Amino acid sequence: MSGNRRVTFLPEERSIEVRPGTTLLDASKRARVAVRTRCDGMASCLMCKVNVDPDQAAALQEPTPAEKRMLGGLLGQGIRLSCQARVKADVTVTVPEDPLKSVIRQKLAEQQREKDELW
């Protein structure tokens, strides 16, 4: 394959052109999309999971043995490890919200509701 491929990250809706074979994690770094990771791409922390629509599964290379071992049945649900999944064609992936960010967002929403009830 020659030429670059487009990777789009949701919910940020940021896209970047990368060479085929680039990992989603490397693409996310270049696109400045935060993907949590702790193991530096060794497929051992499971923090860099992303969601890929099953219709776009063929846009990524087959899962590595390490990815198969770590994700098991989650692969069939469109979950991939961004440190292992390599781009073959244009693809859109969804990056789950960071759990800490989610808790903060929920707390802020609760505070806003309480404030609205006071007024």
C-alpha positions in Angstrom: 0.0 0.0 0.0 1.2 3.5 -0.8 -0.1 6.8 0.4 -1.3 7.9 3.8 -4.5 6.9 5.6 -6.8 9.1 7.6 -7.5 8.3 11.2 -10.4 10.2 12.9 -10.7 10.2 16.7 -14.1 10.7 18.3 -15.5 12.4 20.3 -12.9 15.1 19.6 -13.5 14.8 15.8 -9.7 15.2 15.2 -8.2 13.6 12.1 -4.7 12.9 11.1 -3.0 11.4 8.1 -0.6 8.5 8.9 1.3 5.9 7.0 -0.1 2.4 6.8 1.2 0.4 9.7 1.1 3.2 12.2 -0.4 2.2 15.5 -3.6 4.0 16.7 -1.7 5.1 19.8 1.1 6.8 17.7 -1.6 8.4 15.5 -3.4 9.7 18.6 -0.2 11.3 19.9 0.4 13.0 16.6 -3.3 14.2 16.6 -3.0 15.4 20.2 -5.8 13.1 21.3 -5.3 11.9 24.9 -5.3 8.1 25.0 -4.5 6.7 28.5 -1.6 4.3 28.7 0.9 3.1 31.3 2.9 0.3 29.6 4.3 2.4 26.7 2.8 0.2 24.1 3.6 -3.2 25.4 -0.1 -4.5 25.5 0.0 -5.1 29.2 -1.9 -2.3 30.9 -5.2 -2.4 28.9 -5.6 1.3 29.4 -5.4 2.3 25.7 -8.6 0.6 24.6 -10.5 2.3 21.8 -13.8 1.4 20.1 -13.8 0.6 16.4 -17.1 0.1 14.6 -17.3 -3.5 13.4 -18.0 -2.2 9.9 -14.5 -0.7 10.0 -12.6 -3.6 11.5 -10.9 -4.4 8.2 -9.4 -0.9 8.2 -7.0 -2.2 10.9 -4.5 -5.0 10.7 -5.4 -8.3 12.4 -5.0 -8.3 16.2 -1.6 -9.2 17.4 -1.2 -12.4 19.6 -0.7 -10.1 22.6 -3.9 -8.2 21.8 -5.9 -11.4 21.4 -4.6 -12.7 24.7 -5.4 -9.5 26.6 -8.8 -8.6 25.0 -10.2 -12.1 24.3 -13.9 -11.7 23.6 -13.8 -7.9 23.6 -12.3 -8.0 20.2 -15.6 -9.2 18.8 -17.3 -6.1 20.4 -15.0 -3.7 18.5 -12.6 -3.0 21.3 -8.9 -2.8 20.2 -5.7 -1.8 22.0 -4.5 1.4 20.4 -0.9 0.4 21.1 -1.3 -2.8 19.0 -3.9 -1.9 16.3 -2.2 -0.8 13.1 -3.8 1.2 10.4 -4.5 -0.3 7.0 -7.1 2.1 5.6 -9.1 5.2 6.6 -10.7 4.5 10.0 -12.7 6.3 12.7 -12.2 5.3 16.3 -13.9 6.4 19.5 -11.7 7.1 22.5 -13.5 6.3 25.8 -13.7 9.1 28.3 -11.0 9.0 31.0 -12.7 7.7 34.2 -11.3 10.5 36.3 -12.6 13.1 33.8 -16.0 11.4 33.9 -16.2 11.6 37.7 -15.2 15.3 37.6 -17.8 16.0 34.9 -20.5 14.3 36.9 -19.7 16.2 40.1 -19.7 19.5 38.3 -23.1 18.7 36.8 -24.4 17.8 40.2 -23.1 21.1 41.6 -24.8 23.0 38.8 -28.1 21.3 39.4 -27.9 22.1 43.1 -27.1 25.7 42.3 -30.0 25.9 39.9 -32.4 24.5 42.6 -31.3 27.2 45.0 -32.3 29.9 42.6 
